[in-house]
């Protein structure tokens, strides 16, 4: 079964964006871009919420063709243009876009169907509203959290409306020269409590 993997930047105090969606505090450099590229190579499907999808569509399809395109722009544009896209949105229902599937209803059932299909991982980038819905349905298998060395005080929280305990296993940590820390957790296959010593 394919995994649904969340990639999300967060502040140290647990926000993924400012109150109005500001992300100018996120620290992304070449080292992190290169590392992220290795992770996205393990996926052939990208999942977004409507807002993030529209933002991506306005930039990535032609980003690699620009005269001043960086190595990262070229590489990620190639990846973006070849992968299947899934958009979680009720307002885009009925839209017909090439290589793009809209999930408007029956979120849990539709995502489980995607996971059953052959292929590589499914990745969700940012998209906090869609991510919160996926978390509520326990659909995210792996969390890649990039914790930025900043406190922003208020904004859109990383976790919201989680009603049940979810045990996670720490798989990997990565410290970047920028001060960002990558934390890779996977959902525990068992629901045993943490051993007390």
Buried (B, 14 or more C-beta within 10 A) or exposed (E): EBBBBBBBBBBEBBBBBBEEBEEEBBBBEEEBBEBBBEBBEEBBBBBBBBBBBEBBBEEBEEBBEEEEBEEBBBBBBEBBEEBBBBBBBEEBEEEEEEEBBBBBEEBEEBBBEBBEEEEBBBBBBBBBBBBBBBBBEEBBBBBBBBBBEBEBEEBBBBBBEEEEEBEEEEEEEBEBEBEBBBBBBBBEEEEEEEEEE
